[in-house]
Amino acid sequence: MQLRPDALAAHLAKGLKPVYTVYGDEPLLAQEAADAIRVAARAQGYGERKVFTVAGAHFDWAGVQGASQAMSLFAERQLIEIRIPSGKPGKDGSEALQRYCETLSDEVLTLLVLPRLDKTQTSSAWFLALDGAGVTVRVDPIERRALPQWIAQRLAAQGQRVADGEEGQRSLGFFADRVEGNLLAAHQELQKLALLHPPGLLSFEQIEAAVMDVARFDVFKLSEAVLSGQVGRLLRMLDGLEAEGEAAVLVHWTLAEDIRALKKVRDALDAGKPLPMALREARVWGPKERLFERIAPGLHSHNLLSLVEAAQVCDGIVKGLRHPAWPLEPWGALRRLALMLVEATQGEPRARGNSAALVLKS
């Protein structure tokens, strides 16, 4: 049985299943989901807790099986928690988990905590056994577009809110920009607001004064900002990546891969192939596929050829070469390449809060 994190509380209020599997790469939400299960377990009399961490190929799975069948010394019921940081129990672990699910007891509640799993792992026999025996909760990161709403919901839970209309959206957008990619820090900033201000309306000035800039950027999210034409966001991301010491080579590779993929798709379209086939051949899928579907039909081959040449120049600058018409330092060249890609895919960016043209000329 699969369950969304936001539906977990209502589910736990109705009763407990014998096995809960929490998996995902968002630490805050995974921790909150696991804590909610632990609290519900204690309330239902699971007073003793045993924790097993699976590390290495020689983990003793027999110990887990034995613990689940042993009578508790201190309570009538016990909670067994199994943590698999790698997400890979191995062959022995896979067989052990399947056997474990076949011998469940009403006196034992089991909680498994796993990282993000790929499709192969979620289709494996051991994971399907866990899903069939109980509840699986997949914890996904909060995407930037959903972050303002998430912040508003968290504020409401602590009795606070922003103004209605444009002012409130400005406040939430500012908050989201400051904490993007760092949900644990976002939680701390929300707690800070609860301590600093009483329940009720929060002004933009109060949020601006309290919320620190703790954003953490993922280089692979840069594509989303560039292909969506979010100039302000991509410039903040580049500034943040530079400040965090990210390798300029990796950032260039990300931008260059998008340019190469767009060129492949456009060439395939010019050859008469349908868009879905062109995207498959260019290995474009997931959220990026939707962006390419919007962008690719309107692109021109000569613009993409210019971008390919620009990516080659930028590659040289990142690796220590110079070009008379380009910035001397790598991050300046990366900003120029990113903004060139925005202009080629979105047209002249207007009313976006930053002028790409100005940066390109600098």
Summary of the structure (lengths in Angstrom):
residues: 362
radius of gyration: 25.1
end to end distance: 56.0
largest distance: 76.9
contacts: 1089
relative contact order: 0.08
helix: 60%
strand: 11%
